[in-house]
Amino acid sequence: MYQYSIFGNSDELGAQFSSFFIRHREQFSKDMVLDEALIHLLYCMQYMSLILSYNENDELIAAMNYWTVADRDDSTYDPNGQIVRISSALIAPHERSSRVFMHGFRDWSNYIYEQNPSIHTVVFTARADNEYLNRLYPKFATFTKMVDGLHGLERQYKVSLLDLRTFLNRLKPKN
């Protein structure tokens, strides 16, 4: 069960994220092999920020990486960007539940707002063949278009940070 999250981009958090991502890469893409996971990590490690979520035993159970961009259709890092692009979000299979996802996402959205209230939009994708995510995301975001991803077609979603926080802050407390 989800207990708390840590945010940042330190070397230690990056190492924890990388290890978790490699171990659970099939949750990100069932076709992702080790060398693709490493290339993905090398590409995004230089600019990404992280949220790492832990259970009551201090075990890492979920991780997400993200960065700011200037335009929702671009994935180029912009330190002054007002749009957050989520690159990947993973939950360990034994902890997988909407509750874990939504509580971690709530903590993240509140953190983003506190750190940079000028952020106005969140953009993310889900593989087109991932029925679970493509049923979940429309509950709080708008489908914008299909895009070619690393492992096939992806559905792109967007949501205003204010709307996302309003939706997620209605959730019952964690405990």
Secondary structure as UniProt FT lines:
FT   STRAND          2..8
FT   HELIX           11..23
FT   HELIX           25..28
FT   TURN            30..31
FT   HELIX           34..45
FT   TURN            46..47
FT   STRAND          49..55
FT   TURN            56..57
FT   STRAND          60..69
FT   TURN            72..73
FT   TURN            79..80
FT   STRAND          83..91
FT   HELIX           93..95
FT   HELIX           98..115
FT   TURN            117..118
FT   STRAND          121..127
FT   TURN            128..129
FT   HELIX           131..136
FT   HELIX           137..139
FT   STRAND          142..149
FT   TURN            150..151
FT   STRAND          152..160
FT   HELIX           161..168
FT   TURN            169..170
//
